[in-house]
Amino acid sequence: MTPSAPEVLMRRVQEGDSAAYAQLLNEITPLLRRVIRRQRAFLNVEDIEDLVQDVLLSVHAVRATYDPDRPFMPWLFAIMRNRLVDGVRRYARQGAREIAITETEVTFRAAAANTIQEDFEEVQELYRAIEDLPPTQRDAIEMLKLNEMSLKEASERSGMTAGSLKVATHRAMNSLRKMFKKR
């Protein structure tokens, strides 16, 4: 059985022939595009191109795994099938996280759009609650949570050990939760 053109090209690619690599990509790209478009007819052009690029990147990444004694097309289609499955999974994950919004109020004339004052009051209430914490807990919250310092930085600044800062932060968070549950 004589090898097909893609098999010969792939063998040359594995030997380091960059011209053969360019020719191989030029030959398989339209084929991938057609097959993906046929299998995923519901996708728009951009999504089909994204999948084609994913397949080409995968071919590039795993080109050393191709066995020159075996047919090329089943190897390529296995990669394509895996990328299509990955695409479905990615789409499902995104769909699970996204929330469909029909229409939102964006002008200040609409009461639903004027939430800045409420948010500001809640933030001010949180800062007042932090001020009511014992000094060690307040300092730990301010350094680690509000100022986003690392444990090492906060430890150096406060003179407390990293473990003490963690305990103080944990206790402060519990105290704040309790304060806000009461309200």
Rosetta silent file (secondary structure, phi, psi, omega in degrees, C-alpha in Angstrom):
SEQUENCE: MTPSAPEVLMRRVQEGDSAAYAQLLNEITPLLRRVIRRQRAFLNVEDIEDLVQDVLLSVHAVRATYDPDRPFMPWLFAIMRNRLVDGVRRYARQGAREIAITETEVTFRAAAANTIQEDFEEVQELYRAIEDLPPTQRDAIEMLKLNEMSLKEASERSGMTAGSLKVATHRAMNSLRKMFKKR
SCORE:     score description
SCORE:     0.000 S_00000001
   1 L     0.000  127.017  179.544    0.000    0.000    0.000 S_00000001
   2 L   -86.488  140.245 -179.601    1.495    3.362   -0.999 S_00000001
   3 L   -69.441  148.630  178.212    1.261    6.178    1.499 S_00000001
   4 L   -78.689  170.259 -178.026   -1.007    9.130    0.707 S_00000001
   5 H   -57.164  -46.499  179.818    0.301   12.666    0.304 S_00000001
   6 H   -61.721  -34.417  179.292   -0.476   13.733    3.902 S_00000001
   7 H   -66.765  -42.458  178.293    1.347   10.689    5.263 S_00000001
   8 H   -64.472  -44.957  179.515    4.426   11.452    3.163 S_00000001
   9 H   -61.277  -42.839 -178.850    4.294   15.111    4.170 S_00000001
  10 H   -65.434  -36.676  177.286    3.930   14.226    7.849 S_00000001
  11 H   -62.293  -42.272  178.644    6.901   11.888    7.640 S_00000001
  12 H   -68.358  -34.791  176.406    8.938   14.768    6.168 S_00000001
  13 H   -60.683  -45.408 -179.557    7.625   17.102    8.885 S_00000001
  14 H   -64.989  -20.390  176.529    8.912   14.733   11.531 S_00000001
  15 L   -88.238   -1.939  176.166   12.298   14.877    9.812 S_00000001
  16 L    98.710   14.744 -178.611   12.291   18.665   10.189 S_00000001
  17 L   -83.236  105.212 -176.586   11.150   19.781    6.728 S_00000001
  18 H   -72.257  -30.782  177.222    9.423   23.146    7.270 S_00000001
  19 H   -66.074  -39.695  176.895    8.269   23.415    3.648 S_00000001
  20 H   -64.644  -35.564  178.870    6.508   20.061    3.991 S_00000001
  21 H   -64.482  -46.055  178.430    4.907   21.339    7.205 S_00000001
  22 H   -61.729  -42.078  179.304    3.524   24.418    5.453 S_00000001
  23 H   -64.957  -42.040  178.416    2.240   22.260    2.587 S_00000001
  24 H   -60.196  -47.354  179.448    0.632   19.794    5.027 S_00000001
  25 H   -61.740  -39.957  178.167   -1.161   22.598    6.879 S_00000001
  26 H   -64.469  -31.185 -179.922   -2.335   24.077    3.575 S_00000001
  27 H   -81.084  -39.064 -174.572   -3.770   20.701    2.559 S_00000001
  28 H   -86.414  -22.549 -177.046   -5.475   19.733    5.809 S_00000001
  29 H   -61.069  -50.259  178.455   -6.893   23.137    6.819 S_00000001
  30 H   -62.039  -35.935  178.476   -9.680   23.272    4.176 S_00000001
  31 H   -63.243  -47.474  178.424  -10.506   19.632    4.893 S_00000001
  32 H   -59.700  -43.860 -179.057  -10.788   20.327    8.636 S_00000001
  33 H   -59.732  -44.545  179.575  -12.910   23.384    7.959 S_00000001
  34 H   -63.967  -47.222 -176.960  -15.331   21.376    5.774 S_00000001
  35 H   -64.989  -44.530 -179.637  -15.635   18.482    8.224 S_00000001
  36 H   -65.259  -42.210  178.712  -16.118   20.737   11.244 S_00000001
  37 H   -61.321  -38.576  179.166  -18.663   22.879    9.387 S_00000001
  38 H   -68.307  -41.542 -177.046  -20.575   19.711    8.431 S_00000001
  39 H   -80.019  -24.216 -178.525  -20.501   18.307   11.966 S_00000001
  40 L  -127.547   56.739 -176.085  -21.208   21.636   13.696 S_00000001
  41 L   -61.073  -23.080 -178.082  -23.484   23.394   11.215 S_00000001
  42 L   -77.158  -12.221 -178.477  -25.115   25.384   14.025 S_00000001
  43 L   -80.654  153.011  174.646  -21.869   27.247   14.821 S_00000001
  44 L   -82.401  170.428 -173.396  -21.021   30.615   13.368 S_00000001
  45 H   -59.031  -40.714 -178.108  -17.966   31.098   11.148 S_00000001
  46 H   -63.691  -41.384  179.622  -15.776   32.443   13.979 S_00000001
  47 H   -67.292  -37.275  176.745  -16.444   29.429   16.198 S_00000001
  48 H   -63.766  -43.823  178.488  -15.671   27.048   13.329 S_00000001
  49 H   -63.515  -38.336  176.581  -12.386   28.863   12.724 S_00000001
  50 H   -60.273  -42.748  178.842  -11.573   28.652   16.439 S_00000001
  51 H   -66.569  -40.086  177.286  -12.085   24.887   16.317 S_00000001
  52 H   -60.441  -44.595  179.659   -9.952   24.565   13.175 S_00000001
  53 H   -64.861  -38.484  176.400   -7.188   26.509   14.907 S_00000001
  54 H   -59.654  -43.191  179.963   -7.506   24.316   18.015 S_00000001
  55 H   -64.898  -45.164 -179.417   -7.070   21.216   15.852 S_00000001
  56 H   -63.144  -39.338  176.599   -4.071   22.700   14.038 S_00000001
  57 H   -63.852  -39.708  178.511   -2.451   23.659   17.338 S_00000001
  58 H   -66.207  -41.238  176.854   -3.015   20.151   18.631 S_00000001
  59 H   -59.149  -43.888  178.938   -1.516   18.646   15.481 S_00000001
  60 H   -61.716  -44.520 -175.814    1.501   20.871   15.994 S_00000001
  61 H   -67.847  -33.464 -174.420    1.810   19.932   19.665 S_00000001
  62 H  -112.846   18.211 -177.026    1.534   16.165   19.117 S_00000001
  63 H   -58.811  -27.057  179.685    3.144   15.803   15.689 S_00000001
  64 H   -71.509  -17.133 -178.541    5.896   13.652   17.209 S_00000001
  65 H   -83.978  -10.004 -179.711    3.297   11.054   18.240 S_00000001
  66 L   -68.230  131.297  177.680    2.313   10.277   14.663 S_00000001
  67 L   -94.863  112.644 -176.311    3.449    6.799   13.629 S_00000001
  68 L   -62.228  -15.433  178.426    4.608    6.988    9.980 S_00000001
  69 L   -84.210   -3.427 -178.221    3.688    3.330    9.483 S_00000001
  70 L  -114.571  161.157  179.622    0.025    4.081   10.106 S_00000001
  71 L   -64.489  143.178 -177.205   -2.530    6.084    8.086 S_00000001
  72 H   -77.091  -44.257 -172.023   -2.481    9.834    8.673 S_00000001
  73 H   -61.103  -43.536  176.504   -6.167   10.702    8.284 S_00000001
  74 H   -61.207  -36.398  176.957   -7.490    8.553   11.168 S_00000001
  75 H   -62.485  -46.947  179.292   -4.809   10.116   13.390 S_00000001
  76 H   -62.828  -44.762 -178.129   -5.869   13.608   12.288 S_00000001
  77 H   -68.756  -29.240  174.630   -9.579   12.850   12.710 S_00000001
  78 H   -65.723  -41.635  176.878   -8.996   11.465   16.208 S_00000001
  79 H   -63.429  -45.256 -179.589   -7.355   14.763   17.146 S_00000001
  80 H   -61.406  -44.635  179.595  -10.212   16.680   15.548 S_00000001
  81 H   -58.683  -43.473  179.716  -12.826   14.576   17.358 S_00000001
  82 H   -64.540  -39.215  179.097  -11.104   15.267   20.704 S_00000001
  83 H   -69.184  -35.312  177.044  -10.970   19.020   20.022 S_00000001
  84 H   -65.718  -40.769  177.493  -14.664   19.014   19.062 S_00000001
  85 H   -64.414  -42.402  176.545  -15.531   17.261   22.319 S_00000001
  86 H   -60.242  -39.008  178.351  -13.401   19.794   24.205 S_00000001
  87 H   -63.204  -41.037  177.946  -15.284   22.563   22.389 S_00000001
  88 H   -63.798  -44.492  179.001  -18.644   21.123   23.474 S_00000001
  89 H   -61.269  -44.400 -179.942  -17.428   20.882   27.075 S_00000001
  90 H   -61.753  -43.249  179.468  -16.131   24.463   26.982 S_00000001
  91 H   -62.364  -42.108 -179.857  -19.437   25.669   25.518 S_00000001
  92 H   -66.031  -40.880  178.813  -21.411   23.800   28.209 S_00000001
  93 H   -63.799  -43.749  179.507  -19.245   25.256   31.001 S_00000001
  94 H   -64.197  -42.025  179.503  -19.674   28.770   29.647 S_00000001
  95 H   -63.268  -33.173  179.907  -23.417   28.268   29.263 S_00000001
  96 H   -71.112  -28.130 -178.246  -23.683   27.083   32.858 S_00000001
  97 H   -91.186  -22.594 -175.449  -21.978   30.258   34.119 S_00000001
  98 L   -83.603  147.157  178.158  -23.682   32.778   31.871 S_00000001
  99 L  -118.578  127.202  179.211  -26.959   34.428   32.745 S_00000001
 100 L   -74.761  128.397  179.283  -29.260   35.594   30.006 S_00000001
 101 L  -117.007  122.799 -178.722  -30.214   39.232   30.455 S_00000001
 102 L   -78.406  -56.913  178.720  -33.131   40.508   28.487 S_00000001
 103 L  -156.040  136.268  179.854  -32.875   44.216   29.220 S_00000001
 104 L  -117.495  149.945  176.159  -31.268   46.181   31.981 S_00000001
 105 L   -78.948  125.960 -177.834  -31.933   49.653   33.234 S_00000001
 106 L  -123.415   -8.352 -179.304  -28.876   51.784   32.547 S_00000001
 107 L   -94.879  154.570 -178.261  -30.042   55.353   32.885 S_00000001
 108 L   -72.455  -15.891  177.176  -30.072   57.274   36.126 S_00000001
 109 L   -68.314  -30.471 -179.857  -33.716   58.131   35.596 S_00000001
 110 L   -81.734  130.046 -177.133  -34.619   54.478   36.227 S_00000001
 111 H   -61.928  -34.675 -177.910  -34.675   53.600   39.917 S_00000001
 112 H   -65.886  -23.736 -178.638  -33.218   50.127   39.298 S_00000001
 113 H   -84.325  -13.499 -175.803  -30.072   51.675   37.839 S_00000001
 114 L   -95.098   70.806 -178.534  -29.385   53.851   40.886 S_00000001
 115 L  -104.791   -0.809 -176.429  -27.683   51.344   43.177 S_00000001
 116 H   -60.630  -43.616 -177.601  -24.522   53.338   43.860 S_00000001
 117 H   -63.720  -42.299  178.727  -25.875   54.857   47.077 S_00000001
 118 H   -61.846  -46.171 -179.847  -26.944   51.464   48.444 S_00000001
 119 H   -61.564  -42.359 -179.128  -23.552   49.943   47.669 S_00000001
 120 H   -62.372  -42.047  179.874  -21.760   52.897   49.231 S_00000001
 121 H   -65.269  -38.539  178.137  -23.804   52.598   52.408 S_00000001
 122 H   -65.494  -39.975  178.331  -23.030   48.861   52.658 S_00000001
 123 H   -65.133  -43.553  178.515  -19.310   49.525   52.225 S_00000001
 124 H   -61.759  -39.181  178.518  -19.418   52.237   54.887 S_00000001
 125 H   -64.034  -38.941  177.622  -21.225   49.818   57.214 S_00000001
 126 H   -64.659  -44.181  178.883  -18.497   47.226   56.629 S_00000001
 127 H   -62.940  -38.341  177.202  -15.749   49.725   57.451 S_00000001
 128 H   -64.349  -39.681  179.293  -17.571   50.707   60.670 S_00000001
 129 H   -65.684  -38.239  177.766  -17.837   47.019   61.610 S_00000001
 130 H   -64.311  -38.509  178.418  -14.103   46.549   60.982 S_00000001
 131 H   -63.551  -27.589 -179.647  -13.372   49.498   63.266 S_00000001
 132 L   -80.175   -8.347 -179.893  -15.332   47.731   66.051 S_00000001
 133 L   -72.266  156.394  172.714  -13.055   44.655   65.884 S_00000001
 134 L   -58.085  150.405 -173.667  -10.308   44.107   68.468 S_00000001
 135 H   -53.378  -40.881 -178.907   -7.056   45.815   67.343 S_00000001
 136 H   -64.406  -45.224  179.666   -5.247   42.588   66.369 S_00000001
 137 H   -67.104  -42.839  179.953   -8.144   41.374   64.226 S_00000001
 138 H   -60.404  -45.486 -179.896   -8.709   44.839   62.727 S_00000001
 139 H   -63.374  -41.732 -179.595   -5.032   45.141   61.771 S_00000001
 140 H   -62.729  -45.320  179.107   -4.999   41.644   60.243 S_00000001
 141 H   -63.115  -45.882 -178.539   -8.116   42.376   58.137 S_00000001
 142 H   -61.739  -44.865 -177.178   -6.805   45.750   57.011 S_00000001
 143 H   -71.518  -48.536 -172.211   -3.398   44.409   56.005 S_00000001
 144 H   -83.533  -37.713 -174.938   -4.401   41.096   54.442 S_00000001
 145 H   -98.128  -47.186 -176.356   -7.852   41.783   53.017 S_00000001
 146 H   -80.556  -43.046 -178.802   -8.156   45.516   52.421 S_00000001
 147 L   -92.700   -4.064  176.766   -4.531   46.337   51.542 S_00000001
 148 L    52.258   41.160  177.092   -3.977   42.886   49.958 S_00000001
 149 L   -79.360  154.589  175.070   -0.578   42.452   51.566 S_00000001
 150 L   -75.872  163.616  177.371    1.091   39.058   51.550 S_00000001
 151 H   -58.985  -39.610 -179.199    1.414   37.173   54.832 S_00000001
 152 H   -63.797  -46.389  179.639    5.130   37.868   54.798 S_00000001
 153 H   -62.495  -45.891 -179.014    4.650   41.620   54.301 S_00000001
 154 H   -64.870  -37.480  179.290    1.950   41.825   56.973 S_00000001
 155 H   -64.634  -43.807  178.912    4.068   39.785   59.370 S_00000001
 156 H   -64.758  -40.901 -177.797    7.048   42.091   58.897 S_00000001
 157 H   -70.963  -40.299 -173.899    4.934   45.218   59.332 S_00000001
 158 H   -91.690  -21.090 -175.378    2.979   44.035   62.379 S_00000001
 159 L    82.013    4.175  178.201    5.608   41.914   64.102 S_00000001
 160 L   -91.807  153.868  175.941    3.090   39.050   64.280 S_00000001
 161 L   -74.124  161.363  178.599    3.819   35.571   62.967 S_00000001
 162 H   -60.727  -39.758  178.709    2.101   34.367   59.807 S_00000001
 163 H   -62.633  -42.473  178.651    0.136   31.862   61.881 S_00000001
 164 H   -63.278  -39.096  178.841   -1.059   34.581   64.278 S_00000001
 165 H   -65.513  -40.078  177.923   -2.177   36.702   61.343 S_00000001
 166 H   -62.639  -44.293 -179.974   -4.117   33.794   59.871 S_00000001
 167 H   -63.825  -45.086 -179.192   -5.851   33.128   63.193 S_00000001
 168 H   -62.866  -40.753  178.660   -6.657   36.830   63.676 S_00000001
 169 H   -64.965  -43.962  179.111   -8.049   37.076   60.137 S_00000001
 170 H   -60.154  -46.903  179.451  -10.156   33.958   60.611 S_00000001
 171 H   -64.507  -39.328  179.504  -11.579   35.262   63.883 S_00000001
 172 H   -64.264  -42.730  179.511  -12.219   38.676   62.371 S_00000001
 173 H   -63.222  -41.518  176.942  -14.106   37.180   59.444 S_00000001
 174 H   -63.138  -41.933  178.888  -16.242   35.101   61.819 S_00000001
 175 H   -62.825  -43.044  179.597  -16.962   38.183   63.931 S_00000001
 176 H   -64.595  -40.599  176.629  -17.956   40.197   60.864 S_00000001
 177 H   -59.193  -45.222 -179.780  -20.264   37.414   59.667 S_00000001
 178 H   -63.124  -41.004  179.455  -21.961   37.331   63.051 S_00000001
 179 H   -60.477  -43.679 -176.795  -22.346   41.125   63.086 S_00000001
 180 H   -78.663  -23.845  174.474  -23.997   41.152   59.693 S_00000001
 181 H   -68.643  -33.803 -179.764  -26.263   38.187   60.410 S_00000001
 182 H   -69.174  -27.198 -174.975  -27.722   40.123   63.342 S_00000001
 183 L   -85.170    0.000    0.000  -28.545   43.096   61.131 S_00000001
